[in-house]
Amino acid sequence: MPTNPGRADPGRSKDSRSIGAHQLVARQEEFRLGVRALLMSPLMGPQHEDLPIVRRQADALRDWFARETGWILHVERDGARLYKRPSDLTDTTRGLPGYDRRRYVLFCLACAVLERADAQITLQVLGERLLLLAAEPAFASQGFRFTLSEQHERRELVQVCRTLLDLGVLHRIAGDDDAYIRSANDQADALYDVQRRTLAGILAAVRGPSTWPAPEAPATLSERLRALVDQHTTDSEEGRRTALRFALARRLLDDPVLYTATLDPDTRSYFINQRGALAARLSEATGLSIEQRAEGLALVDETGALTDVAMPAEGTDAHVTLLVAGFLARCRETLADDTGQIRDYDIVDFLRNAKERYGRYWRKSAREPGAERELVAIAVDRLEKLQLIAKESDGVRTLPALARFKLGEVTVLEPAATRALGTSDTFGLPSP
C-alpha cells in the first residue's frame, strides 16, 4: 500500500533523528580530537596525521581557543599553527628535550638558513651556511663556537635537523644523517624538503625580537620574555576578568596541576569562585578528568596520551621515577628537615637499596655501581616537570599532588606468575 503523501512517515522521522544524533556525536568527538591534537602539536606540517581533523573542525577550534584561552589558531591547506602563550614565564622545566643554550642557538641559526634556502636543501649545505652565520663576531663575544670539525658538532647539527623533522619544518627525501655523523670526509649526506609555511610558524611571539630598535630593546631576560608574549588587555573590569580566565585556562591545559598557593590574590579569588565552571568547560572539550582538591585543581588524562612526561610509564627511568615518587610520598613527614626538604643523599640511599630488589629488571647501565645518582637526577627532573616536587639547593620539597603516588607494598611478579596473568610486565605496581 503506498504511503499517504500528506502524512509524515514516523519511521523515517525517527531514523533521521537517530542519524542526526550520531552525526552530532561524531562531530563532537572529532572536535575533541582536534583540541587534543593541537595541545600536543601546536605546530602541524603537511605530513601531520591529525591535520585533516583540524582542517575539518577549523572554525569550531578557532572559536573555542579564542574564547577559552585567547590563543590564536591559523589553519591552512598544508599546515596549522596554534599560537600558544605560556602563563608562567618563570617555569624552567619547559623546552625541547635535551636542549641547552648552545642547542637553541644552533636551532635558531638553522631556521635562519632555511628561511633563505631553496625548496630543497642537503644536510651538508645546511651545515656550511650555518657555519657562515656562526662565524659572526657577536657569537664569539658570547663564547659560542661551532666549526663542524668534530663528530660531536655534526651530531648536534643532526639532532637539530631531527627536531625540525619532528616539527614538520623538514621532510627527509633521501640520505642517512647517521652516516653524516660518522663521516669525516663529507661523503655522506641527506636531502630534505623545506616546508616554508611550517617554518614561518616556528616563532609564536606576539612581536619578533628583531623588531625592537636597539635603544628600546628589553634589557633583562624576564623583560625580554614578557615582551615576546605580552598582549593588550582592555583597561576595564571585564578585560581584567578575561585576562585572569585566559591565564588560568592556559595553566590548566599546559600544566599537570594548578596549586592555589602559587596564584596572586586577585587570580586566587577568581579561581576559587570560577574553577568549577572553568574546569567543566575545559574538561568537556578535551576529555580530561577533573580532580579538585583543597590545594588546587588538576585536569588528568586517564589515557596517559595528552602529556609529554607520562607517569607511570614503561622503561627503567619511568620505573625508578615511580619508586622515588612513592618513597618521597611515604617519607615526606619522617625524612623532611626543618625547611621541608628531603635531602638528595636520602633518595640515593633508597635507590641503592631498591636496586638490590629491582635491579635485575633494569637496563644494564642502571645496575652499574654509582648509577644511583644519575637515576635520581633523572627521576627528580621528571617529578619536577610533573609539579610533584620542587627542587631545592641540595634536596627536594614535596608538593601536595605527590600524595596520589603513595603506594602500598610492591609485589614482584615472577615470570611464571606473569604468564599466568596474561601480561608481559616483569614487575607489578599497585595503582596510585
Steps between C-alpha positions, in 0.01 A plus 500: 500500500654838407581740779262792540699799368309734726630338820855473634653155517569437875770246422685732267479788750640279775786383277580860409520600863722201572734583213512863608586400857779272380640774277495745790687255724751435222560874449547553875746212521695627200508847652640354821766313303592826329537684832721224642710481183568874503590498869760231435617638163434875476701508177375257233665445164341346191603147605339518845245221540248719683505792256190377307299501825619849588412626153148356515441649845692824433217745570386334823857457624592859415199633690554276803869582550434872455213494749653277768874575484556805282726291276487569126463204262602523135395209277604471136494229238849376581536574869364639825645714777357553847676806641519394862605752761646367826342638814805432719816645347712396799446126449843356419373146434368584154691473176615250243636175652878499524535864395734741673595855407749385235248267336240779484753728330564231238125452456447872436793513259364200310160670467674814371679292235179324396316831465742597224531153347336351191213254516753220560826496692763243587642444845848601387379827347300575814813447708719715276258793504449466874878528545497836321237635740675352804824678404349841578709685765192544721488126562870476580465784750243287685727195502312312229711299257386253235727351230356160396855363518418261784258209501308638798433821303363302204285309747366830637407615149324172428306519826381849407392367161310217668316755713407686182386169350279433803351849471427450131735776384716248316400185314775250419512395136816290493826436681619393843574755771659234722759442230562875487587495871754223449643640175823697530541569125158646412400197297167440677205735460122532523244690293201681651192683378451833677140568608499879492158560652584276793834676541322835510296380798796403718506828690185539712585844635266797492793705375821371347823576690662655191228767477623682812723802432825462695436792739151370583578129527426337839815454705441208738390147414168536684426823313581336168275205571218730604544711187468190281159398633338812643155564356279804529241478778200727510520733800162404640358258753386265224841519335677411824266206562559373148877521549471301826284237332743465211797466737330229706380307195850504353653364819236229533554386141880527510591391853447172685345675801407852608576578864290774659798615709692597183237757396503869584206627712286624207550184296444281805169669578380459141618139489322400821173647376518376141705180501200268481355658186843557347611141555170364366535688170860392453420142595212478253716620212810294579370181660714562809375393842463762773679451834417773751678517834538761769852571370392559142374339182627259238365385166614139462514295182412147601634365170844644572523631143461875551838554665866520409607344832292192576476345844487213550667385181721223366878477526766523767486878544122496535510215752768674705295822491195319633704338777651836600156662494362234731799533732467879521125479557542250783789681666405865458421522872781285642798604287427866431716743697395828659482667158278225359778356282586136442872479433641356179714248688189349662351442155827351376515265799143388435571429134821314582296264718222479242753394236567181693133406464409637158835542327469180300205657314693816410731570207862400545641851544254568783642206694858630493657616830431867559217516245259598778592867484427524129172313546399730785576806284279360223218417742514837673494679164191308388321557831576872484356523149184331630490757783507227763814639665704819502880494480688667781870573553602148603173312509134507402180628655191290443181657364145393593420313176780253576269335754315323218815291446520379857508132414455198714733202510627410152446144385766363265353254252725216398495389133271202562248712688526766233411253225208376704363854520532541125730804510854567384588721798779369720399696805167612634426829668171586663313792349529831681 
